[in-house]
């Protein structure tokens, strides 16, 4: 019996699900350090501007 004549007994839905889970399970893990540094810079910039604005307003209220 050749491979071409053998009937596939696995349902298509199960094969698609297995393909997707295997694809994402064994992919290379990305480097999160650059994303973490970028997020830190954004948060630091946002808070720094709030502190500068608050100190400027506190100085003008005196």
CHARMM internal coordinates of N, CA and C (Angstrom, degrees):
IC EDIT
DIST 1 N 1 CA 1.4508
DIST 1 CA 1 C 1.5279
ANGL 1 N 1 CA 1 C 108.11
DIST 1 C 2 N 1.3067
ANGL 1 CA 1 C 2 N 117.51
DIHE 1 N 1 CA 1 C 2 N 127.31
DIST 2 N 2 CA 1.4635
ANGL 1 C 2 N 2 CA 120.53
DIHE 1 CA 1 C 2 N 2 CA -178.79
DIST 2 CA 2 C 1.5236
ANGL 2 N 2 CA 2 C 110.10
DIHE 1 C 2 N 2 CA 2 C -88.60
DIST 2 C 3 N 1.3040
ANGL 2 CA 2 C 3 N 114.49
DIHE 2 N 2 CA 2 C 3 N 167.79
DIST 3 N 3 CA 1.4585
ANGL 2 C 3 N 3 CA 120.85
DIHE 2 CA 2 C 3 N 3 CA -178.87
DIST 3 CA 3 C 1.5205
ANGL 3 N 3 CA 3 C 110.96
DIHE 2 C 3 N 3 CA 3 C -67.01
DIST 3 C 4 N 1.3168
ANGL 3 CA 3 C 4 N 118.05
DIHE 3 N 3 CA 3 C 4 N -34.21
DIST 4 N 4 CA 1.4584
ANGL 3 C 4 N 4 CA 121.34
DIHE 3 CA 3 C 4 N 4 CA -178.09
DIST 4 CA 4 C 1.5223
ANGL 4 N 4 CA 4 C 112.42
DIHE 3 C 4 N 4 CA 4 C -67.14
DIST 4 C 5 N 1.3215
ANGL 4 CA 4 C 5 N 117.62
DIHE 4 N 4 CA 4 C 5 N -30.72
DIST 5 N 5 CA 1.4596
ANGL 4 C 5 N 5 CA 120.22
DIHE 4 CA 4 C 5 N 5 CA -176.59
DIST 5 CA 5 C 1.5251
ANGL 5 N 5 CA 5 C 113.13
DIHE 4 C 5 N 5 CA 5 C -90.45
DIST 5 C 6 N 1.3108
ANGL 5 CA 5 C 6 N 118.25
DIHE 5 N 5 CA 5 C 6 N -9.78
DIST 6 N 6 CA 1.4663
ANGL 5 C 6 N 6 CA 120.45
DIHE 5 CA 5 C 6 N 6 CA 179.58
DIST 6 CA 6 C 1.5258
ANGL 6 N 6 CA 6 C 110.17
DIHE 5 C 6 N 6 CA 6 C -72.69
DIST 6 C 7 N 1.3185
ANGL 6 CA 6 C 7 N 115.61
DIHE 6 N 6 CA 6 C 7 N 138.70
DIST 7 N 7 CA 1.4570
ANGL 6 C 7 N 7 CA 120.79
DIHE 6 CA 6 C 7 N 7 CA -179.75
DIST 7 CA 7 C 1.5303
ANGL 7 N 7 CA 7 C 108.88
DIHE 6 C 7 N 7 CA 7 C -86.29
DIST 7 C 8 N 1.3205
ANGL 7 CA 7 C 8 N 115.88
DIHE 7 N 7 CA 7 C 8 N 136.36
DIST 8 N 8 CA 1.4545
ANGL 7 C 8 N 8 CA 120.68
DIHE 7 CA 7 C 8 N 8 CA 178.23
DIST 8 CA 8 C 1.5231
ANGL 8 N 8 CA 8 C 108.10
DIHE 7 C 8 N 8 CA 8 C -82.30
DIST 8 C 9 N 1.3315
ANGL 8 CA 8 C 9 N 116.88
DIHE 8 N 8 CA 8 C 9 N 122.59
DIST 9 N 9 CA 1.4645
ANGL 8 C 9 N 9 CA 120.58
DIHE 8 CA 8 C 9 N 9 CA -176.99
DIST 9 CA 9 C 1.5248
ANGL 9 N 9 CA 9 C 112.51
DIHE 8 C 9 N 9 CA 9 C -96.32
DIST 9 C 10 N 1.3076
ANGL 9 CA 9 C 10 N 117.68
DIHE 9 N 9 CA 9 C 10 N -8.53
DIST 10 N 10 CA 1.4578
ANGL 9 C 10 N 10 CA 120.59
DIHE 9 CA 9 C 10 N 10 CA 179.15
DIST 10 CA 10 C 1.5262
ANGL 10 N 10 CA 10 C 109.30
DIHE 9 C 10 N 10 CA 10 C -83.33
DIST 10 C 11 N 1.3335
ANGL 10 CA 10 C 11 N 117.35
DIHE 10 N 10 CA 10 C 11 N 128.41
DIST 11 N 11 CA 1.4664
ANGL 10 C 11 N 11 CA 119.05
DIHE 10 CA 10 C 11 N 11 CA 179.08
DIST 11 CA 11 C 1.5269
ANGL 11 N 11 CA 11 C 111.89
DIHE 10 C 11 N 11 CA 11 C -62.56
DIST 11 C 12 N 1.3100
ANGL 11 CA 11 C 12 N 114.66
DIHE 11 N 11 CA 11 C 12 N 149.57
DIST 12 N 12 CA 1.4678
ANGL 11 C 12 N 12 CA 120.59
DIHE 11 CA 11 C 12 N 12 CA -177.67
DIST 12 CA 12 C 1.5313
ANGL 12 N 12 CA 12 C 111.22
DIHE 11 C 12 N 12 CA 12 C -60.34
DIST 12 C 13 N 1.3280
ANGL 12 CA 12 C 13 N 116.69
DIHE 12 N 12 CA 12 C 13 N -40.70
DIST 13 N 13 CA 1.4652
ANGL 12 C 13 N 13 CA 120.83
DIHE 12 CA 12 C 13 N 13 CA -179.51
DIST 13 CA 13 C 1.5353
ANGL 13 N 13 CA 13 C 111.09
DIHE 12 C 13 N 13 CA 13 C -59.78
DIST 13 C 14 N 1.3333
ANGL 13 CA 13 C 14 N 116.67
DIHE 13 N 13 CA 13 C 14 N -41.12
DIST 14 N 14 CA 1.4528
ANGL 13 C 14 N 14 CA 120.64
DIHE 13 CA 13 C 14 N 14 CA 179.71
DIST 14 CA 14 C 1.5330
ANGL 14 N 14 CA 14 C 110.97
DIHE 13 C 14 N 14 CA 14 C -68.99
DIST 14 C 15 N 1.3261
ANGL 14 CA 14 C 15 N 116.96
DIHE 14 N 14 CA 14 C 15 N -37.85
DIST 15 N 15 CA 1.4656
ANGL 14 C 15 N 15 CA 119.81
DIHE 14 CA 14 C 15 N 15 CA 178.40
DIST 15 CA 15 C 1.5220
ANGL 15 N 15 CA 15 C 111.38
DIHE 14 C 15 N 15 CA 15 C -65.61
DIST 15 C 16 N 1.3410
ANGL 15 CA 15 C 16 N 117.04
DIHE 15 N 15 CA 15 C 16 N -41.20
DIST 16 N 16 CA 1.4658
ANGL 15 C 16 N 16 CA 120.43
DIHE 15 CA 15 C 16 N 16 CA 178.60
DIST 16 CA 16 C 1.5216
ANGL 16 N 16 CA 16 C 110.12
DIHE 15 C 16 N 16 CA 16 C -64.89
DIST 16 C 17 N 1.3280
ANGL 16 CA 16 C 17 N 116.37
DIHE 16 N 16 CA 16 C 17 N -44.17
DIST 17 N 17 CA 1.4712
ANGL 16 C 17 N 17 CA 119.92
DIHE 16 CA 16 C 17 N 17 CA 179.71
DIST 17 CA 17 C 1.5279
ANGL 17 N 17 CA 17 C 110.98
DIHE 16 C 17 N 17 CA 17 C -61.95
DIST 17 C 18 N 1.3214
ANGL 17 CA 17 C 18 N 117.12
DIHE 17 N 17 CA 17 C 18 N -43.53
DIST 18 N 18 CA 1.4628
ANGL 17 C 18 N 18 CA 120.83
DIHE 17 CA 17 C 18 N 18 CA 179.47
DIST 18 CA 18 C 1.5270
ANGL 18 N 18 CA 18 C 111.27
DIHE 17 C 18 N 18 CA 18 C -64.42
DIST 18 C 19 N 1.3347
ANGL 18 CA 18 C 19 N 116.65
DIHE 18 N 18 CA 18 C 19 N -38.68
DIST 19 N 19 CA 1.4613
ANGL 18 C 19 N 19 CA 120.49
DIHE 18 CA 18 C 19 N 19 CA 178.24
DIST 19 CA 19 C 1.5274
ANGL 19 N 19 CA 19 C 110.65
DIHE 18 C 19 N 19 CA 19 C -62.35
DIST 19 C 20 N 1.3367
ANGL 19 CA 19 C 20 N 116.88
DIHE 19 N 19 CA 19 C 20 N -45.49
DIST 20 N 20 CA 1.4682
ANGL 19 C 20 N 20 CA 120.37
DIHE 19 CA 19 C 20 N 20 CA -177.76
DIST 20 CA 20 C 1.5233
ANGL 20 N 20 CA 20 C 111.02
DIHE 19 C 20 N 20 CA 20 C -67.51
DIST 20 C 21 N 1.3345
ANGL 20 CA 20 C 21 N 117.70
DIHE 20 N 20 CA 20 C 21 N -44.87
DIST 21 N 21 CA 1.4660
ANGL 20 C 21 N 21 CA 119.15
DIHE 20 CA 20 C 21 N 21 CA -178.65
DIST 21 CA 21 C 1.5227
ANGL 21 N 21 CA 21 C 111.36
DIHE 20 C 21 N 21 CA 21 C -66.94
DIST 21 C 22 N 1.3232
ANGL 21 CA 21 C 22 N 117.74
DIHE 21 N 21 CA 21 C 22 N -39.84
DIST 22 N 22 CA 1.4651
ANGL 21 C 22 N 22 CA 119.58
DIHE 21 CA 21 C 22 N 22 CA 178.00
DIST 22 CA 22 C 1.5213
ANGL 22 N 22 CA 22 C 111.47
DIHE 21 C 22 N 22 CA 22 C -66.68
DIST 22 C 23 N 1.3027
ANGL 22 CA 22 C 23 N 116.04
DIHE 22 N 22 CA 22 C 23 N -36.22
DIST 23 N 23 CA 1.4679
ANGL 22 C 23 N 23 CA 119.41
DIHE 22 CA 22 C 23 N 23 CA -179.35
DIST 23 CA 23 C 1.5253
ANGL 23 N 23 CA 23 C 110.83
DIHE 22 C 23 N 23 CA 23 C -64.43
DIST 23 C 24 N 1.3222
ANGL 23 CA 23 C 24 N 117.60
DIHE 23 N 23 CA 23 C 24 N -43.80
DIST 24 N 24 CA 1.4534
ANGL 23 C 24 N 24 CA 120.20
DIHE 23 CA 23 C 24 N 24 CA -177.95
DIST 24 CA 24 C 1.5230
ANGL 24 N 24 CA 24 C 112.90
DIHE 23 C 24 N 24 CA 24 C -84.11
DIST 24 C 25 N 1.3183
ANGL 24 CA 24 C 25 N 117.89
DIHE 24 N 24 CA 24 C 25 N -19.98
DIST 25 N 25 CA 1.4589
ANGL 24 C 25 N 25 CA 119.98
DIHE 24 CA 24 C 25 N 25 CA 179.93
DIST 25 CA 25 C 1.5223
ANGL 25 N 25 CA 25 C 111.78
DIHE 24 C 25 N 25 CA 25 C -75.85
DIST 25 C 26 N 1.3169
ANGL 25 CA 25 C 26 N 117.42
DIHE 25 N 25 CA 25 C 26 N -32.61
DIST 26 N 26 CA 1.4586
ANGL 25 C 26 N 26 CA 120.32
DIHE 25 CA 25 C 26 N 26 CA -174.06
DIST 26 CA 26 C 1.5197
ANGL 26 N 26 CA 26 C 113.70
DIHE 25 C 26 N 26 CA 26 C -109.37
DIST 26 C 27 N 1.3128
ANGL 26 CA 26 C 27 N 117.89
DIHE 26 N 26 CA 26 C 27 N 13.54
DIST 27 N 27 CA 1.4676
ANGL 26 C 27 N 27 CA 118.60
DIHE 26 CA 26 C 27 N 27 CA 178.81
DIST 27 CA 27 C 1.5217
ANGL 27 N 27 CA 27 C 109.73
DIHE 26 C 27 N 27 CA 27 C -76.60
DIST 27 C 28 N 1.2974
ANGL 27 CA 27 C 28 N 115.80
DIHE 27 N 27 CA 27 C 28 N 160.83
DIST 28 N 28 CA 1.4630
ANGL 27 C 28 N 28 CA 121.31
DIHE 27 CA 27 C 28 N 28 CA -179.21
DIST 28 CA 28 C 1.5231
ANGL 28 N 28 CA 28 C 109.30
DIHE 27 C 28 N 28 CA 28 C -68.96
DIST 28 C 29 N 1.3142
ANGL 28 CA 28 C 29 N 115.25
DIHE 28 N 28 CA 28 C 29 N 137.40
DIST 29 N 29 CA 1.4594
ANGL 28 C 29 N 29 CA 120.22
DIHE 28 CA 28 C 29 N 29 CA 179.32
DIST 29 CA 29 C 1.5204
ANGL 29 N 29 CA 29 C 109.20
DIHE 28 C 29 N 29 CA 29 C -77.14
DIST 29 C 30 N 1.3303
ANGL 29 CA 29 C 30 N 117.91
DIHE 29 N 29 CA 29 C 30 N 130.18
DIST 30 N 30 CA 1.4651
ANGL 29 C 30 N 30 CA 119.95
DIHE 29 CA 29 C 30 N 30 CA -179.54
DIST 30 CA 30 C 1.5245
ANGL 30 N 30 CA 30 C 111.39
DIHE 29 C 30 N 30 CA 30 C -73.49
DIST 30 C 31 N 1.3033
ANGL 30 CA 30 C 31 N 115.81
DIHE 30 N 30 CA 30 C 31 N 162.89
DIST 31 N 31 CA 1.4561
ANGL 30 C 31 N 31 CA 121.66
DIHE 30 CA 30 C 31 N 31 CA 178.97
DIST 31 CA 31 C 1.5266
ANGL 31 N 31 CA 31 C 108.40
DIHE 30 C 31 N 31 CA 31 C -85.81
DIST 31 C 32 N 1.3222
ANGL 31 CA 31 C 32 N 115.94
DIHE 31 N 31 CA 31 C 32 N 114.87
DIST 32 N 32 CA 1.4568
ANGL 31 C 32 N 32 CA 120.50
DIHE 31 CA 31 C 32 N 32 CA -176.55
DIST 32 CA 32 C 1.5194
ANGL 32 N 32 CA 32 C 112.70
DIHE 31 C 32 N 32 CA 32 C -88.52
DIST 32 C 33 N 1.3178
ANGL 32 CA 32 C 33 N 118.58
DIHE 32 N 32 CA 32 C 33 N -8.13
DIST 33 N 33 CA 1.4605
ANGL 32 C 33 N 33 CA 120.98
DIHE 32 CA 32 C 33 N 33 CA -176.57
DIST 33 CA 33 C 1.5212
ANGL 33 N 33 CA 33 C 111.31
DIHE 32 C 33 N 33 CA 33 C -63.67
DIST 33 C 34 N 1.3117
ANGL 33 CA 33 C 34 N 118.26
DIHE 33 N 33 CA 33 C 34 N -42.49
DIST 34 N 34 CA 1.4635
ANGL 33 C 34 N 34 CA 120.18
DIHE 33 CA 33 C 34 N 34 CA 179.92
DIST 34 CA 34 C 1.5257
ANGL 34 N 34 CA 34 C 111.09
DIHE 33 C 34 N 34 CA 34 C -64.92
DIST 34 C 35 N 1.3314
ANGL 34 CA 34 C 35 N 117.18
DIHE 34 N 34 CA 34 C 35 N -38.86
DIST 35 N 35 CA 1.4610
ANGL 34 C 35 N 35 CA 120.00
DIHE 34 CA 34 C 35 N 35 CA 177.87
DIST 35 CA 35 C 1.5222
ANGL 35 N 35 CA 35 C 111.02
DIHE 34 C 35 N 35 CA 35 C -67.64
DIST 35 C 36 N 1.3237
ANGL 35 CA 35 C 36 N 117.32
DIHE 35 N 35 CA 35 C 36 N -37.74
DIST 36 N 36 CA 1.4637
ANGL 35 C 36 N 36 CA 121.24
DIHE 35 CA 35 C 36 N 36 CA 178.87
DIST 36 CA 36 C 1.5237
ANGL 36 N 36 CA 36 C 111.19
DIHE 35 C 36 N 36 CA 36 C -66.59
DIST 36 C 37 N 1.3196
ANGL 36 CA 36 C 37 N 117.36
DIHE 36 N 36 CA 36 C 37 N -40.65
DIST 37 N 37 CA 1.4656
ANGL 36 C 37 N 37 CA 121.13
DIHE 36 CA 36 C 37 N 37 CA 178.04
DIST 37 CA 37 C 1.5258
ANGL 37 N 37 CA 37 C 110.13
DIHE 36 C 37 N 37 CA 37 C -65.56
DIST 37 C 38 N 1.3180
ANGL 37 CA 37 C 38 N 117.51
DIHE 37 N 37 CA 37 C 38 N -42.28
DIST 38 N 38 CA 1.4671
ANGL 37 C 38 N 38 CA 120.97
DIHE 37 CA 37 C 38 N 38 CA 178.36
DIST 38 CA 38 C 1.5231
ANGL 38 N 38 CA 38 C 111.17
DIHE 37 C 38 N 38 CA 38 C -62.45
DIST 38 C 39 N 1.3173
ANGL 38 CA 38 C 39 N 117.39
DIHE 38 N 38 CA 38 C 39 N -43.22
DIST 39 N 39 CA 1.4632
ANGL 38 C 39 N 39 CA 121.02
DIHE 38 CA 38 C 39 N 39 CA 177.10
DIST 39 CA 39 C 1.5251
ANGL 39 N 39 CA 39 C 110.77
DIHE 38 C 39 N 39 CA 39 C -62.80
DIST 39 C 40 N 1.3286
ANGL 39 CA 39 C 40 N 117.38
DIHE 39 N 39 CA 39 C 40 N -40.92
DIST 40 N 40 CA 1.4603
ANGL 39 C 40 N 40 CA 120.77
DIHE 39 CA 39 C 40 N 40 CA 177.97
DIST 40 CA 40 C 1.5180
ANGL 40 N 40 CA 40 C 112.33
DIHE 39 C 40 N 40 CA 40 C -62.23
DIST 40 C 41 N 1.3218
ANGL 40 CA 40 C 41 N 116.95
DIHE 40 N 40 CA 40 C 41 N -41.03
DIST 41 N 41 CA 1.4710
ANGL 40 C 41 N 41 CA 120.47
DIHE 40 CA 40 C 41 N 41 CA 178.66
DIST 41 CA 41 C 1.5259
ANGL 41 N 41 CA 41 C 110.44
DIHE 40 C 41 N 41 CA 41 C -65.24
DIST 41 C 42 N 1.3210
ANGL 41 CA 41 C 42 N 117.30
DIHE 41 N 41 CA 41 C 42 N -40.83
DIST 42 N 42 CA 1.4679
ANGL 41 C 42 N 42 CA 120.57
DIHE 41 CA 41 C 42 N 42 CA 179.07
DIST 42 CA 42 C 1.5235
ANGL 42 N 42 CA 42 C 110.68
DIHE 41 C 42 N 42 CA 42 C -64.52
DIST 42 C 43 N 1.3196
ANGL 42 CA 42 C 43 N 117.31
DIHE 42 N 42 CA 42 C 43 N -46.21
DIST 43 N 43 CA 1.4682
ANGL 42 C 43 N 43 CA 121.01
DIHE 42 CA 42 C 43 N 43 CA -179.82
DIST 43 CA 43 C 1.5174
ANGL 43 N 43 CA 43 C 110.48
DIHE 42 C 43 N 43 CA 43 C -65.17
DIST 43 C 44 N 1.3252
ANGL 43 CA 43 C 44 N 117.73
DIHE 43 N 43 CA 43 C 44 N -42.74
DIST 44 N 44 CA 1.4639
ANGL 43 C 44 N 44 CA 121.25
DIHE 43 CA 43 C 44 N 44 CA 179.28
DIST 44 CA 44 C 1.5250
ANGL 44 N 44 CA 44 C 110.85
DIHE 43 C 44 N 44 CA 44 C -62.73
DIST 44 C 45 N 1.3100
ANGL 44 CA 44 C 45 N 117.51
DIHE 44 N 44 CA 44 C 45 N -41.85
DIST 45 N 45 CA 1.4663
ANGL 44 C 45 N 45 CA 121.07
DIHE 44 CA 44 C 45 N 45 CA 178.42
DIST 45 CA 45 C 1.5263
ANGL 45 N 45 CA 45 C 111.10
DIHE 44 C 45 N 45 CA 45 C -63.72
DIST 45 C 46 N 1.3171
ANGL 45 CA 45 C 46 N 116.87
DIHE 45 N 45 CA 45 C 46 N -41.77
DIST 46 N 46 CA 1.4696
ANGL 45 C 46 N 46 CA 120.49
DIHE 45 CA 45 C 46 N 46 CA -179.77
DIST 46 CA 46 C 1.5247
ANGL 46 N 46 CA 46 C 110.82
DIHE 45 C 46 N 46 CA 46 C -65.33
DIST 46 C 47 N 1.3268
ANGL 46 CA 46 C 47 N 117.53
DIHE 46 N 46 CA 46 C 47 N -47.00
DIST 47 N 47 CA 1.4655
ANGL 46 C 47 N 47 CA 119.92
DIHE 46 CA 46 C 47 N 47 CA -179.10
DIST 47 CA 47 C 1.5182
ANGL 47 N 47 CA 47 C 111.72
DIHE 46 C 47 N 47 CA 47 C -70.03
DIST 47 C 48 N 1.3327
ANGL 47 CA 47 C 48 N 117.47
DIHE 47 N 47 CA 47 C 48 N -36.06
DIST 48 N 48 CA 1.4649
ANGL 47 C 48 N 48 CA 120.34
DIHE 47 CA 47 C 48 N 48 CA 179.33
DIST 48 CA 48 C 1.5275
ANGL 48 N 48 CA 48 C 110.69
DIHE 47 C 48 N 48 CA 48 C -61.84
DIST 48 C 49 N 1.3301
ANGL 48 CA 48 C 49 N 116.45
DIHE 48 N 48 CA 48 C 49 N -42.91
DIST 49 N 49 CA 1.4673
ANGL 48 C 49 N 49 CA 119.20
DIHE 48 CA 48 C 49 N 49 CA 179.25
DIST 49 CA 49 C 1.5262
ANGL 49 N 49 CA 49 C 111.12
DIHE 48 C 49 N 49 CA 49 C -66.19
DIST 49 C 50 N 1.3294
ANGL 49 CA 49 C 50 N 117.88
DIHE 49 N 49 CA 49 C 50 N -34.74
DIST 50 N 50 CA 1.4671
ANGL 49 C 50 N 50 CA 120.14
DIHE 49 CA 49 C 50 N 50 CA 176.75
DIST 50 CA 50 C 1.5223
ANGL 50 N 50 CA 50 C 111.22
DIHE 49 C 50 N 50 CA 50 C -66.74
DIST 50 C 51 N 1.3237
ANGL 50 CA 50 C 51 N 117.75
DIHE 50 N 50 CA 50 C 51 N -41.71
DIST 51 N 51 CA 1.4672
ANGL 50 C 51 N 51 CA 121.01
DIHE 50 CA 50 C 51 N 51 CA 179.33
DIST 51 CA 51 C 1.5236
ANGL 51 N 51 CA 51 C 111.37
DIHE 50 C 51 N 51 CA 51 C -66.65
DIST 51 C 52 N 1.3174
ANGL 51 CA 51 C 52 N 117.66
DIHE 51 N 51 CA 51 C 52 N -40.01
DIST 52 N 52 CA 1.4663
ANGL 51 C 52 N 52 CA 120.78
DIHE 51 CA 51 C 52 N 52 CA 178.35
DIST 52 CA 52 C 1.5254
ANGL 52 N 52 CA 52 C 109.96
DIHE 51 C 52 N 52 CA 52 C -64.69
DIST 52 C 53 N 1.3126
ANGL 52 CA 52 C 53 N 117.16
DIHE 52 N 52 CA 52 C 53 N -43.11
DIST 53 N 53 CA 1.4621
ANGL 52 C 53 N 53 CA 120.88
DIHE 52 CA 52 C 53 N 53 CA 178.24
DIST 53 CA 53 C 1.5276
ANGL 53 N 53 CA 53 C 111.04
DIHE 52 C 53 N 53 CA 53 C -64.62
DIST 53 C 54 N 1.3207
ANGL 53 CA 53 C 54 N 117.81
DIHE 53 N 53 CA 53 C 54 N -41.78
DIST 54 N 54 CA 1.4631
ANGL 53 C 54 N 54 CA 121.12
DIHE 53 CA 53 C 54 N 54 CA 179.59
DIST 54 CA 54 C 1.5208
ANGL 54 N 54 CA 54 C 111.12
DIHE 53 C 54 N 54 CA 54 C -65.56
DIST 54 C 55 N 1.3260
ANGL 54 CA 54 C 55 N 117.46
DIHE 54 N 54 CA 54 C 55 N -41.42
DIST 55 N 55 CA 1.4667
ANGL 54 C 55 N 55 CA 119.24
DIHE 54 CA 54 C 55 N 55 CA 179.45
DIST 55 CA 55 C 1.5215
ANGL 55 N 55 CA 55 C 111.03
DIHE 54 C 55 N 55 CA 55 C -69.68
DIST 55 C 56 N 1.3168
ANGL 55 CA 55 C 56 N 118.05
DIHE 55 N 55 CA 55 C 56 N -34.00
DIST 56 N 56 CA 1.4622
ANGL 55 C 56 N 56 CA 120.82
DIHE 55 CA 55 C 56 N 56 CA 177.07
DIST 56 CA 56 C 1.5263
ANGL 56 N 56 CA 56 C 110.55
DIHE 55 C 56 N 56 CA 56 C -67.41
DIST 56 C 57 N 1.3124
ANGL 56 CA 56 C 57 N 116.26
DIHE 56 N 56 CA 56 C 57 N -39.92
DIST 57 N 57 CA 1.4646
ANGL 56 C 57 N 57 CA 119.32
DIHE 56 CA 56 C 57 N 57 CA 178.34
DIST 57 CA 57 C 1.5228
ANGL 57 N 57 CA 57 C 111.04
DIHE 56 C 57 N 57 CA 57 C -69.96
DIST 57 C 58 N 1.3189
ANGL 57 CA 57 C 58 N 117.50
DIHE 57 N 57 CA 57 C 58 N -36.17
DIST 58 N 58 CA 1.4605
ANGL 57 C 58 N 58 CA 120.47
DIHE 57 CA 57 C 58 N 58 CA 178.44
DIST 58 CA 58 C 1.5247
ANGL 58 N 58 CA 58 C 110.21
DIHE 57 C 58 N 58 CA 58 C -67.17
DIST 58 C 59 N 1.3159
ANGL 58 CA 58 C 59 N 117.37
DIHE 58 N 58 CA 58 C 59 N -33.85
DIST 59 N 59 CA 1.4626
ANGL 58 C 59 N 59 CA 120.69
DIHE 58 CA 58 C 59 N 59 CA 178.49
DIST 59 CA 59 C 1.5089
ANGL 59 N 59 CA 59 C 112.20
DIHE 58 C 59 N 59 CA 59 C -72.19
DIST 59 C 60 N 1.3003
ANGL 59 CA 59 C 60 N 118.04
DIHE 59 N 59 CA 59 C 60 N -31.81
DIST 60 N 60 CA 1.4667
ANGL 59 C 60 N 60 CA 120.50
DIHE 59 CA 59 C 60 N 60 CA -179.28
DIST 60 CA 60 C 1.5153
ANGL 60 N 60 CA 60 C 111.96
DIHE 59 C 60 N 60 CA 60 C -82.00
DIST 60 C 61 N 1.3251
ANGL 60 CA 60 C 61 N 117.72
DIHE 60 N 60 CA 60 C 61 N -20.29
DIST 61 N 61 CA 1.4612
ANGL 60 C 61 N 61 CA 119.85
DIHE 60 CA 60 C 61 N 61 CA -179.33
DIST 61 CA 61 C 1.5238
ANGL 61 N 61 CA 61 C 112.26
DIHE 60 C 61 N 61 CA 61 C -80.30
DIST 61 C 62 N 1.3111
ANGL 61 CA 61 C 62 N 118.48
DIHE 61 N 61 CA 61 C 62 N -16.61
DIST 62 N 62 CA 1.4744
ANGL 61 C 62 N 62 CA 120.83
DIHE 61 CA 61 C 62 N 62 CA -178.38
DIST 62 CA 62 C 1.4978
ANGL 62 N 62 CA 62 C 112.19
DIHE 61 C 62 N 62 CA 62 C -74.36
END
COOR INIT
IC SEED 1 N 1 CA 1 C
IC BUILD
